[in-house]
Amino acid sequence: MIAAMPEDIIAPPQPQPPEDMAQAPASPPPTPEHSATPRAGLWRWVVGGLRAAVLLEPRVDARPAPWQLLLLVLLPELAWTGLARLEIDGPARLYATVNLNTLWSLGVLAWLGWFALAGRARNDRLARWFVLATWAMLPANLALSLLALGYTRGWLPAMLAGSPGYWVAFGLGCAWIVLALVRFTAREAGARWRLALFTPAFVAMLALTFWQSLYTQERVWQLDTSASAEPERPRMRLTQELFEEQQALWDRTVAALPQSKPGQANVYGLVFAPYASEDVFLRESNMVTELLQARFDAKGRVLHLMNHATTAETLPWATPLNLERAIAALSRVMDRENDVLVVYLTSHGARDHKLAAAHWPLSVPWLTPEELREALDKAGIRNRVVAVSACYSGGWIEPLADAHTLVMTAADATHTSYGCGRLSELTFFGRAMFNEELRKTRSFETAFAAAVPLIQQREIEAGKEDGFSNPQIRVGEQIRPVLAQLAQRLDAAAK
């Protein structure tokens, strides 16, 4: 039984609120700030970012959901991956892990955004900034990707195909990226001094990203050899042992060069094939090396520089530095006034007349005609025969030509050559000029004159679409009699 509570300790009745207050709804409890931030659909985020790309106010005051943040940042990466597929003709294989090499830039960009926005009252501004910044940079990034693709595939108009025009367009694209992002960030920055530090830091990050993309040989898409009967391509592994073997190989190769025979013009050779990804250059450089040794009495006097996984331990690497060292080494054993140096270059060529190089994972700079000319002049070698088998190689004529030089190229300065694909045995120029006509004569001029119509006919039969490659030759007046006497002596000795 519960005892009754004495009346004197029963709580007095509480006063009732006025009637109008009793009917007012209770106020909701306070909520964290971010829960009240509105959301926006994907399309609004895309439109807002594209507005920022053209320097307009994004008009998106919302916080992206986690899945929106992930999707909106990854979509441009997927776009770049799709564009990269166009770089390869035929079947290709995706190596998605290669994209991880550049993901550091996303982390740096997020950190720069956090720094610029520090001090803002709301704590969800970084996610909003990051999404809009990604899409603000997209149009210019897309334009730069298309520009690079068009350059490598030869799709650009003449105004942009040359080196000056291309780099002017590239610079304008980079300026567009910087201007769009800095203008957008200026609307969001917590303090002007933060924006002043953000701008050069972002420019440095952008430059480093483009540098990495330019000099990294590994690509997200690679030729799929499993789609054909060809075996998987060998890959070179850079090890300390390989570096040491390359140095020892170089020393042995240079030490074996014989001294010039006095009283006659001797032929020395330098064969340079820097593009490891196409076997045709390996076959062609081997053929030219053999021909110079057999037809021009140059056995033991030809330096063969080669980039290929199968020759990494047997032939010195074809790099511009090794080319310069090879020319210097040849000059020490040659009679620099009377002997003849034959230089044969075979690779892909670019519209700016650089010779392409690739030997992943080794980074190899592309060679320019000016670098070759400087090395030859520095070595003091007078009589020179230079043959360049590459697209747009006619651009090598003027930088190399002089009275003591014969220069011949597989194409003129504005056309591609033919036969440098993965299924080619030899390039059309190398086959006709060196493997066929120079086996009939020792005159470079005679062989070239006979090779040109052969090349033209074969290009017509192969369906070459961009016009005749139009091989070029320039013969210096002082070297013509030297080569004539050399051919005469070799022909007499062969009888």
Summary of the structure (lengths in Angstrom):
residues: 495
radius of gyration: 33.7
end to end distance: 139.6
largest distance: 143.4
contacts: 1492
relative contact order: 0.08
helix: 54%
strand: 10%
